[in-house]
Amino acid sequence: MKPQRPISLRKPRPGIVVPRAKPRRFYGLGVPGVDVTKLAGKLIVIEGADGSGRSTQIARLVAWLEGSGHATVQVGLKRSTLVSEELDQAQQGNILSHTTLSLFYATDFADQMENIILPALRAGFMVLADRYIYTLMVRDMVRGMDAAWLRNLYGIALAPDVVFYLNVRPEELVERTFAKKQALDYWESGMDLGLSRDMFDSFLQYQALVAAKFKELQRSYGFTILDGHCSADELNVELRRRIESVLTG
């Protein structure tokens, strides 16, 4: 009698890509008590300014991943149940100091890291982040915060599996923002920096400074910069191709 082949208990359905494991690390000391070898899911980050197409692409990626059999979780800025409402209220007065604003956002991020991102990865979920620590660091660096202090502050962050920055010219961003909201945001225009009394001009200058800082961070963190001027369909095809290569290792 021929010996029977062992039965696979985790045989995937046809068409499903089973994520390959990779070594994980925190950027600094990390969250105490977390065994990174037990984080089976994937952390995918989409960075970019408001109007760069992040939200559209994340919605499409979620539909694609879930349609392929992967459970997903979404995180982003100001989504913590701990401080998101208070941060919104504090920003309405336009009187926050740079350090207070920085620590507010860091608290929001830390709460999501500990209570959403890490548990989801431990359960094997695909976590899609609508911006991550890079936006927070860039904003603070443009406002004169010390880069070494920021790296230490965000040492609790888990290094993602892949990071994409959707690069869009400030002139295109302002057109998209007006088309969507018919107004510019005080903080996204950098009005607290005194770049210009005119919000339109301040927006262009501030977004140019942010883009330059992102290119600096890219040299340190190695994320992928994509052209955000192409169509949503073309961009989605490129993102899916790159993410699929991450899932297959």
Rosetta silent file (secondary structure, phi, psi, omega in degrees, C-alpha in Angstrom):
SEQUENCE: MKPQRPISLRKPRPGIVVPRAKPRRFYGLGVPGVDVTKLAGKLIVIEGADGSGRSTQIARLVAWLEGSGHATVQVGLKRSTLVSEELDQAQQGNILSHTTLSLFYATDFADQMENIILPALRAGFMVLADRYIYTLMVRDMVRGMDAAWLRNLYGIALAPDVVFYLNVRPEELVERTFAKKQALDYWESGMDLGLSRDMFDSFLQYQALVAAKFKELQRSYGFTILDGHCSADELNVELRRRIESVLTG
SCORE:     score description
SCORE:     0.000 S_00000001
   1 L     0.000  134.405  178.885    0.000    0.000    0.000 S_00000001
   2 L   -75.524  138.112  178.035    1.313    3.445   -0.907 S_00000001
   3 L   -65.388  140.481  179.608    1.712    5.832    2.024 S_00000001
   4 L   -77.039  144.776  176.867   -0.882    8.616    2.057 S_00000001
   5 L   -74.667  142.253  179.522    0.250   12.211    1.624 S_00000001
   6 L   -63.439  144.268 -179.729   -0.279   14.386    4.696 S_00000001
   7 L   -84.865  129.348  177.206   -3.359   16.612    4.571 S_00000001
   8 L   -82.020  124.445  179.880   -2.674   20.369    4.679 S_00000001
   9 L   -84.720  -10.081 -177.233   -4.894   22.061    7.248 S_00000001
  10 L  -123.767   34.313 -178.652   -4.130   25.560    5.890 S_00000001
  11 L   -68.859  121.395 -176.617   -4.511   25.011    2.175 S_00000001
  12 L   -73.276  155.266  173.031   -5.529   28.369    0.676 S_00000001
  13 L   -68.139  153.741  179.270   -8.450   28.850   -1.668 S_00000001
  14 L   -56.983  136.290  177.331   -7.444   29.304   -5.315 S_00000001
  15 L    91.456  -10.786 -179.489   -6.318   32.862   -6.027 S_00000001
  16 L   -90.512  129.144  177.139   -5.473   33.768   -2.417 S_00000001
  17 L   -91.086  118.661  177.715   -1.926   34.884   -1.754 S_00000001
  18 L   -83.436  118.873 -176.880   -0.703   33.632    1.621 S_00000001
  19 L   -59.021  136.698  175.701    1.573   36.349    3.110 S_00000001
  20 L   -85.905  139.325  179.908    5.191   35.307    3.587 S_00000001
  21 L   -72.818  148.599  176.530    6.692   36.012    6.991 S_00000001
  22 L  -142.061  154.057  178.377    9.549   38.516    7.299 S_00000001
  23 L   -60.254  138.458 -178.726   11.697   39.702   10.221 S_00000001
  24 L  -115.197  157.762  177.989   10.030   42.544   12.117 S_00000001
  25 L  -156.885  155.892  168.947   11.413   45.373   14.198 S_00000001
  26 E   -91.365  158.344  178.118   10.453   48.537   16.000 S_00000001
  27 L   -73.018  -23.851  179.268   12.180   51.784   15.082 S_00000001
  28 L  -139.093 -132.387 -179.703   13.273   52.227   18.700 S_00000001
  29 L   -70.089  -23.872  177.026   12.520   50.533   21.999 S_00000001
  30 L    76.446 -167.827  178.860    9.037   49.655   20.781 S_00000001
  31 L   -92.599  123.967 -177.211    6.053   48.622   22.882 S_00000001
  32 L   -57.741  141.209  174.026    7.094   46.602   25.970 S_00000001
  33 L    81.171    6.395 -178.098    6.143   42.934   26.055 S_00000001
  34 L   -96.291  124.079  176.236    5.443   42.570   22.317 S_00000001
  35 L   -91.745  104.441 -174.415    6.911   39.530   20.566 S_00000001
  36 H   -65.923  -19.502  179.118    7.371   40.733   16.976 S_00000001
  37 H   -71.819  -13.954 -179.572    7.733   37.147   15.728 S_00000001
  38 H   -94.296    2.583 -178.221    4.040   36.615   16.534 S_00000001
  39 L   -91.210   93.038 -171.373    2.843   39.442   14.253 S_00000001
  40 L   -84.262  -18.891 -177.993    1.630   37.445   11.263 S_00000001
  41 L   -78.255 -170.207 -179.788   -0.244   40.197    9.406 S_00000001
  42 E  -126.214  140.681  177.744    1.080   42.950    7.152 S_00000001
  43 E  -109.106  113.331 -176.627    1.305   46.694    7.787 S_00000001
  44 E  -114.798  124.751 -175.234    0.814   48.746    4.602 S_00000001
  45 E  -115.396  132.970  173.170    1.188   52.536    4.782 S_00000001
  46 E  -115.641  116.948  179.636   -0.029   55.129    2.277 S_00000001
  47 E  -108.392  161.471  177.838    1.435   58.600    2.826 S_00000001
  48 L   150.189  161.079 -179.654    0.728   61.884    1.076 S_00000001
  49 L   -72.208  165.994  171.568   -0.846   65.289    1.527 S_00000001
  50 L   -60.658  129.063 -177.451   -4.582   65.929    1.646 S_00000001
  51 L    97.483   -1.020 -179.243   -5.725   65.734   -1.958 S_00000001
  52 L   -83.382  -11.125  179.706   -3.045   63.256   -3.024 S_00000001
  53 L   100.351   11.339 -178.174   -5.562   60.410   -3.429 S_00000001
  54 H   -56.696  -53.301 -174.336   -4.706   58.422   -0.301 S_00000001
  55 H   -61.249  -40.936  178.404   -8.281   57.733    0.811 S_00000001
  56 H   -61.627  -45.484 -178.048   -9.389   56.666   -2.665 S_00000001
  57 H   -67.885  -38.909  179.541   -6.503   54.237   -3.018 S_00000001
  58 H   -65.047  -41.179  177.865   -6.951   52.760    0.453 S_00000001
  59 H   -60.509  -40.600  179.094  -10.653   52.127   -0.201 S_00000001
  60 H   -69.526  -38.664  179.772   -9.744   50.322   -3.424 S_00000001
  61 H   -67.107  -38.145  177.333   -6.980   48.325   -1.756 S_00000001
  62 H   -61.149  -46.508  179.634   -9.314   47.229    1.043 S_00000001
  63 H   -61.504  -40.661  179.407  -11.861   45.993   -1.511 S_00000001
  64 H   -66.959  -46.898 -178.412   -9.125   44.153   -3.430 S_00000001
  65 H   -65.611  -44.511  179.921   -7.553   42.549   -0.353 S_00000001
  66 H   -68.314  -34.126  175.089  -10.862   41.491    1.176 S_00000001
  67 H   -67.002  -20.812  178.083  -11.998   40.176   -2.196 S_00000001
  68 L   -93.962    4.282  175.369   -8.823   38.078   -2.206 S_00000001
  69 L    98.144   10.602 -179.704   -9.644   36.572    1.195 S_00000001
  70 L  -102.368  131.118  173.398   -7.669   38.871    3.527 S_00000001
  71 L   -75.663  141.160 -176.781   -9.214   40.474    6.588 S_00000001
  72 E  -127.359  156.291  173.309   -8.332   44.162    6.846 S_00000001
  73 E  -136.874  142.325  178.830   -8.191   46.931    9.450 S_00000001
  74 E  -115.028  139.717  175.045   -7.762   50.643    8.773 S_00000001
  75 E  -133.651  168.876  179.440   -5.979   53.218   10.921 S_00000001
  76 E  -178.288 -173.475 -178.760   -4.990   56.847   10.424 S_00000001
  77 L   -72.011  142.626  177.233   -4.421   60.215   12.038 S_00000001
  78 L    57.190   44.005  176.848   -6.860   61.345   14.741 S_00000001
  79 L  -118.937    6.596  178.938   -8.675   57.988   14.960 S_00000001
  80 L   -75.220  137.075  175.496   -7.787   57.106   18.527 S_00000001
  81 L   -72.637  -11.465 -177.438  -10.715   56.768   20.928 S_00000001
  82 L   -79.548  -46.984 -172.201   -8.408   58.221   23.581 S_00000001
  83 L  -135.321    1.946 -173.080   -7.682   61.732   22.266 S_00000001
  84 H   -61.123  -43.539 -179.809   -9.069   62.218   18.738 S_00000001
  85 H   -65.944  -41.939 -179.907  -12.060   64.325   19.799 S_00000001
  86 H   -65.740  -37.175  178.258   -9.963   66.434   22.159 S_00000001
  87 H   -65.182  -41.906  176.820   -7.349   66.988   19.428 S_00000001
  88 H   -59.199  -45.784 -179.017  -10.046   68.157   17.016 S_00000001
  89 H   -64.501  -42.019 -178.578  -11.392   70.607   19.589 S_00000001
  90 H   -65.137  -36.026 -178.688   -7.926   71.923   20.448 S_00000001
  91 H   -72.494  -22.477 -178.540   -7.083   72.546   16.785 S_00000001
  92 H   -64.626  -27.603 -179.435  -10.227   74.594   16.213 S_00000001
  93 L   -82.923  -11.237  179.282   -8.806   77.436   18.287 S_00000001
  94 L    55.920   32.841 -175.958   -5.578   77.605   16.218 S_00000001
  95 L  -123.283    6.351 -177.905   -3.612   78.357   19.421 S_00000001
  96 L   -68.869  138.868  172.120   -1.719   75.108   20.090 S_00000001
  97 L   -72.944  162.053 -177.835    2.041   75.357   20.550 S_00000001
  98 H   -63.430  -39.767 -179.814    4.168   73.192   18.274 S_00000001
  99 H   -67.669  -42.822  179.006    5.246   70.906   21.123 S_00000001
 100 H   -62.167  -44.319  178.781    1.678   70.468   22.417 S_00000001
 101 H   -61.605  -42.584  179.709    0.428   69.670   18.916 S_00000001
 102 H   -61.446  -46.734 -178.260    3.248   67.170   18.414 S_00000001
 103 H   -69.816  -31.509  175.685    2.569   65.344   21.689 S_00000001
 104 H   -60.485  -49.905 -179.356   -1.177   65.306   21.001 S_00000001
 105 H   -67.128  -35.999  179.031   -0.609   63.480   17.701 S_00000001
 106 H   -64.408  -37.885  177.444    2.001   61.177   19.260 S_00000001
 107 H   -65.250  -43.838  177.595   -0.531   60.130   21.915 S_00000001
 108 H   -58.128  -44.400 -179.963   -3.128   59.462   19.229 S_00000001
 109 H   -66.572  -45.434 -176.808   -0.622   57.300   17.332 S_00000001
 110 H   -61.010  -40.228  179.553    0.602   55.399   20.413 S_00000001
 111 H   -63.522  -42.182  178.536   -2.943   54.468   21.417 S_00000001
 112 H   -69.701  -36.763  178.423   -3.683   53.073   17.956 S_00000001
 113 H   -59.635  -48.037 -175.105   -0.350   51.240   17.820 S_00000001
 114 H   -75.519  -37.091 -169.707   -0.969   49.432   21.099 S_00000001
 115 H  -105.849  -11.024  179.037   -4.717   48.817   20.849 S_00000001
 116 H  -125.054  -56.336 -172.670   -5.421   48.427   17.120 S_00000001
 117 H   -64.288  -54.571 -176.849   -2.336   47.867   14.964 S_00000001
 118 H   -64.021  -45.820  177.164   -0.463   45.301   17.047 S_00000001
 119 H   -60.539  -38.384 -179.914   -3.541   43.175   17.980 S_00000001
 120 H   -66.243  -42.966  178.145   -4.664   43.161   14.332 S_00000001
 121 H   -64.993  -37.583  178.477   -1.228   42.074   13.088 S_00000001
 122 H   -62.372  -32.531  179.976   -1.101   39.407   15.768 S_00000001
 123 L   -86.141    0.862  176.482   -4.407   38.071   14.418 S_00000001
 124 L    88.431   14.376 -178.406   -3.052   37.984   10.863 S_00000001
 125 L   -77.553  158.923  167.826   -4.939   41.014    9.510 S_00000001
 126 E   -90.352  116.870  179.983   -3.804   43.348    6.735 S_00000001
 127 E  -100.883  120.143  178.668   -3.490   46.760    8.410 S_00000001
 128 E  -107.281  119.913 -177.326   -3.778   49.741    6.050 S_00000001
 129 E  -103.484  119.306  174.851   -2.579   53.028    7.520 S_00000001
 130 E   -84.133   80.562 -171.709   -3.862   56.279    6.031 S_00000001
 131 L    82.897  153.823 -172.878   -0.614   58.088    6.976 S_00000001
 132 L  -143.360 -152.488 -175.836    1.801   56.992    9.689 S_00000001
 133 H   -68.307  -19.901 -175.378    4.650   58.503   11.734 S_00000001
 134 H   -66.424  -43.157  175.801    6.303   59.982    8.636 S_00000001
 135 H   -61.184  -43.483 -178.863    3.629   62.653    8.180 S_00000001
 136 H   -63.792  -42.839  179.239    3.800   63.464   11.882 S_00000001
 137 H   -66.759  -43.349 -179.800    7.584   63.751   11.838 S_00000001
 138 H   -61.469  -46.914  178.794    7.632   65.837    8.654 S_00000001
 139 H   -57.025  -44.627 -178.340    5.053   68.281    9.999 S_00000001
 140 H   -68.877  -38.719  179.444    7.027   68.698   13.204 S_00000001
 141 H   -64.988  -39.136  176.569   10.366   69.072   11.408 S_00000001
 142 H   -62.336  -30.818  179.927    8.916   71.826    9.198 S_00000001
 143 L   -89.894   11.881  171.950    7.843   73.537   12.432 S_00000001
 144 L    90.385    8.982  179.263   11.380   73.387   13.803 S_00000001
 145 L   -72.480  149.751 -177.490   11.167   70.339   16.084 S_00000001
 146 L   -71.018  128.110 -176.248   14.403   68.408   16.684 S_00000001
 147 H   -64.062  -39.969 -179.998   14.741   65.376   14.377 S_00000001
 148 H   -65.467  -39.994  177.742   16.562   63.239   16.978 S_00000001
 149 H   -62.455  -40.174 -179.923   13.852   63.979   19.555 S_00000001
 150 H   -67.823  -41.069  177.816   11.185   62.942   17.056 S_00000001
 151 H   -61.169  -38.202  177.733   12.969   59.680   16.191 S_00000001
 152 H   -69.249  -41.631  179.699   13.055   58.865   19.889 S_00000001
 153 H   -59.166  -41.655 -177.689    9.409   59.874   20.373 S_00000001
 154 H   -98.173   24.130  173.721    8.293   57.534   17.595 S_00000001
 155 H   -67.939  -12.744  176.720   10.587   54.687   18.623 S_00000001
 156 H   -77.892   -9.618 -174.236    7.400   52.839   19.633 S_00000001
 157 L   -77.154  137.049  173.676    6.448   52.551   15.957 S_00000001
 158 E   -79.692  135.271  176.331    6.628   49.206   14.190 S_00000001
 159 L   -67.555  123.803 -178.038    8.484   49.349   10.885 S_00000001
 160 L   -67.331  165.815  175.171    5.843   48.723    8.175 S_00000001
 161 L   -75.603  -32.600  178.066    6.091   46.023    5.529 S_00000001
 162 E  -159.128  143.967  179.635    5.795   48.640    2.804 S_00000001
 163 E  -132.031  130.682  176.931    5.315   52.423    2.654 S_00000001
 164 E  -119.482  133.999  174.619    4.147   54.459   -0.347 S_00000001
 165 E  -112.596  118.772 -179.855    4.290   58.246   -0.594 S_00000001
 166 E   -87.557  106.277 -174.266    1.959   59.734   -3.208 S_00000001
 167 E   -90.074  121.688  179.491    3.813   62.783   -4.483 S_00000001
 168 L  -133.345  136.695  179.532    1.655   65.591   -5.901 S_00000001
 169 L   -61.020  144.185  178.936    2.742   69.148   -6.759 S_00000001
 170 H   -55.109  -37.403 -179.940    1.432   71.866   -4.393 S_00000001
 171 H   -63.697  -36.640  177.172   -0.305   73.607   -7.308 S_00000001
 172 H   -73.308  -37.067  179.140   -2.243   70.427   -8.082 S_00000001
 173 H   -61.527  -42.271 -177.626   -3.025   69.872   -4.393 S_00000001
 174 H   -66.906  -36.055  176.801   -4.605   73.296   -4.027 S_00000001
 175 H   -65.553  -44.240  179.649   -6.827   72.676   -7.064 S_00000001
 176 H   -65.610  -39.066 -179.337   -7.967   69.308   -5.736 S_00000001
 177 H   -64.905  -44.582  178.300   -8.587   70.741   -2.267 S_00000001
 178 H   -64.463  -38.044 -179.828  -10.742   73.594   -3.612 S_00000001
 179 H   -65.714  -31.957 -176.952  -12.651   71.182   -5.833 S_00000001
 180 H   -90.426  -42.866 -172.039  -13.445   68.957   -2.847 S_00000001
 181 H  -116.051  -12.728 -176.708  -13.858   71.379    0.089 S_00000001
 182 L    58.866   21.125  179.036  -14.041   74.866   -1.469 S_00000001
 183 L  -163.633  160.233  176.387  -11.671   76.028    1.279 S_00000001
 184 L  -104.549  148.151  179.651   -8.155   75.586    2.657 S_00000001
 185 L   -86.841  140.930 -178.452   -7.362   74.248    6.132 S_00000001
 186 L   -56.497  -50.059 -175.661   -5.476   76.474    8.597 S_00000001
 187 L   -75.623  -38.648  178.745   -2.976   73.789    9.656 S_00000001
 188 L   -69.925  -13.997  176.157   -2.573   72.184    6.210 S_00000001
 189 L   -96.350   -3.061  179.262   -1.750   75.665    4.927 S_00000001
 190 L    64.799   30.240 -177.116    0.934   76.202    7.576 S_00000001
 191 H   -65.792  -22.608  178.676   -0.670   79.453    8.687 S_00000001
 192 H   -72.396  -11.374 -177.377    0.812   78.998   12.179 S_00000001
 193 H   -90.849  -11.217 -179.568    4.309   79.361   10.668 S_00000001
 194 L    69.788   30.120 -179.904    3.855   82.911    9.426 S_00000001
 195 L   -68.886  -36.546  179.585    4.983   82.049    5.888 S_00000001
 196 L  -163.390  151.302  175.381    2.483   84.461    4.370 S_00000001
 197 L   -76.231  -20.931  178.497   -0.630   86.367    5.379 S_00000001
 198 L   -87.359  121.961 -175.485   -2.339   84.992    2.290 S_00000001
 199 H   -63.997  -36.903  178.858   -3.612   81.459    2.957 S_00000001
 200 H   -61.603  -49.066  179.901   -3.299   80.411   -0.689 S_00000001
 201 H   -65.640  -40.411  178.436    0.349   81.479   -0.864 S_00000001
 202 H   -62.530  -39.710  178.564    1.067   79.981    2.573 S_00000001
 203 H   -58.787  -47.956 -178.437   -0.439   76.670    1.435 S_00000001
 204 H   -62.189  -43.585 -179.892    1.867   76.480   -1.580 S_00000001
 205 H   -66.746  -44.309 -177.622    4.960   77.315    0.481 S_00000001
 206 H   -64.205  -46.086 -178.978    4.061   74.937    3.309 S_00000001
 207 H   -65.711  -31.655  175.358    3.297   71.977    1.045 S_00000001
 208 H   -66.258  -40.364  177.285    6.592   72.538   -0.802 S_00000001
 209 H   -64.481  -41.273  179.222    8.445   72.407    2.541 S_00000001
 210 H   -62.866  -45.264 -179.713    6.582   69.211    3.495 S_00000001
 211 H   -61.576  -39.109  179.327    7.436   67.532    0.179 S_00000001
 212 H   -65.330  -40.804  178.587   11.117   68.423    0.621 S_00000001
 213 H   -66.900  -35.585  177.172   11.157   66.936    4.132 S_00000001
 214 H   -61.994  -39.553  178.847    9.497   63.745    2.865 S_00000001
 215 H   -66.143  -33.864  175.257   12.331   63.321    0.378 S_00000001
 216 H   -65.050  -46.438 -179.764   14.808   63.714    3.256 S_00000001
 217 H   -64.372  -33.248 -178.387   13.005   61.059    5.311 S_00000001
 218 H   -59.162  -34.110  178.898   12.863   58.756    2.313 S_00000001
 219 H   -67.884  -28.005 -179.940   16.647   58.511    2.376 S_00000001
 220 H   -88.785  -38.471 -172.816   16.502   57.336    5.999 S_00000001
 221 H  -104.934  -11.304  171.181   13.408   55.117    5.944 S_00000001
 222 L    68.958   28.269  178.134   13.501   53.839    2.370 S_00000001
 223 L   -80.747  168.090 -174.901    9.838   54.163    1.441 S_00000001
 224 E   -94.484  126.376  176.861    8.609   54.224   -2.157 S_00000001
 225 E   -96.283  123.844  179.857    7.702   57.549   -3.788 S_00000001
 226 E  -115.127  150.858  179.276    4.989   57.240   -6.449 S_00000001
 227 E   -75.901  111.666 -178.653    3.739   59.834   -8.929 S_00000001
 228 L   -83.471    3.931 -179.344    0.345   60.965   -7.632 S_00000001
 229 L   -87.030  -15.342 -179.837   -0.495   62.849  -10.853 S_00000001
 230 L   -73.660  170.947 -176.918   -1.407   59.735  -12.836 S_00000001
 231 L   -66.445  157.840  179.511   -4.997   58.461  -12.933 S_00000001
 232 H   -59.809  -36.633 -179.954   -6.518   56.679   -9.945 S_00000001
 233 H   -66.995  -45.626 -179.810   -6.752   53.477  -12.003 S_00000001
 234 H   -63.053  -42.057 -179.607   -3.099   53.564  -13.056 S_00000001
 235 H   -65.355  -39.334 -179.704   -1.978   54.293   -9.497 S_00000001
 236 H   -66.074  -39.361  177.577   -4.093   51.474   -8.101 S_00000001
 237 H   -61.191  -43.305 -179.705   -2.622   48.962  -10.552 S_00000001
 238 H   -65.942  -42.403  178.745    0.888   49.984   -9.502 S_00000001
 239 H   -63.279  -44.451 -179.340    0.055   49.770   -5.786 S_00000001
 240 H   -63.535  -39.410  179.622   -1.530   46.352   -6.147 S_00000001
 241 H   -62.066  -44.822 -178.234    1.459   45.062   -8.110 S_00000001
 242 H   -70.992  -38.323  179.707    3.899   46.227   -5.442 S_00000001
 243 H   -68.487  -38.501  178.759    1.787   45.014   -2.526 S_00000001
 244 H   -61.482  -37.472  178.684    1.346   41.606   -4.114 S_00000001
 245 H   -68.506  -30.211  175.673    5.123   41.290   -4.364 S_00000001
 246 H   -69.504  -42.918 -178.879    5.345   42.126   -0.636 S_00000001
 247 H   -64.238  -34.476 -178.343    2.765   39.476    0.243 S_00000001
 248 L   -88.028   -4.889  178.107    4.613   36.817   -1.740 S_00000001
 249 L    79.926    0.000    0.000    7.973   37.829   -0.303 S_00000001
